[in-house]
């Protein structure tokens, strides 16, 4: 009879959880009827399990009591009791859900996002984690479309924050908030603070933030083209973080999400662009493997609460 392990304990082959619980109940109750009632099975089923225990261990573990009432454990059965309790305790611990205590957790949370959403929510998320999970760490990673699906699947990335077209159809997603585009110019720009008309918009030099595709053509240019118009894109950068400083130091105009640009309102004037541009929806995505993970649930709650505050402040 070759042993195997349950919860680190070596047990004979042929034994299962039903037999372990049967042995435990019989040791406690020392009565077949009472033990059967405790386990919610019939007395014949209990007798069958008792016979299985005898076959597995190669000897009787219980004998009829001399009084004719109940059963008595043999010395072998009593010797099994400490190991049995360790096994059952180990199984209980194995089946208990893993909790998450933000106050003591030293977990590193990894969020994949581009500069734009990082500038929108990054500081608030860090400050919130610092307050509620002071020992946890936060890592922002630039999402690579070729590796992000594997990183999400393997748990290397806890959360992706971005637009829907960058997300996999297998992920679970929640809308964080919607944003709209505004156009920025530096304080003291030669054109002055007057509202921005279409003619001024098209004639002015522009900065474009473009991380993919044609570096001098973006959504604004495609909308203008539909109206038979064009603008002068004189400079391009891949960095959202660079754009406000570049606009503040030049006569360039730049059209970006409002939540990003309003953080630089001390050095920039913001205007509604003279064309209708689609709104921008920012979402949070996670892999189904993390859907019921306590730590991941907690992280998502923090992000959603931050987004809710931003949305209320916008209103």
Beta strands, then each sheet from edge to edge (+ up, - down):
strand 1: 3-6
strand 2: 9-12
strand 3: 62-64
strand 4: 71-73
strand 5: 108-113
strand 6: 137-141
strand 7: 159-162
strand 8: 172-179
strand 9: 181-186
strand 10: 205-209
strand 11: 232-237
strand 12: 253-257
strand 13: 268-271
strand 14: 280-286
sheet 1: 1+ 2-
sheet 2: 3+ 4-
sheet 3: 6+ 5+ 7+ 14- 8+
sheet 4: 11+ 10+ 12+ 9- 13+
end
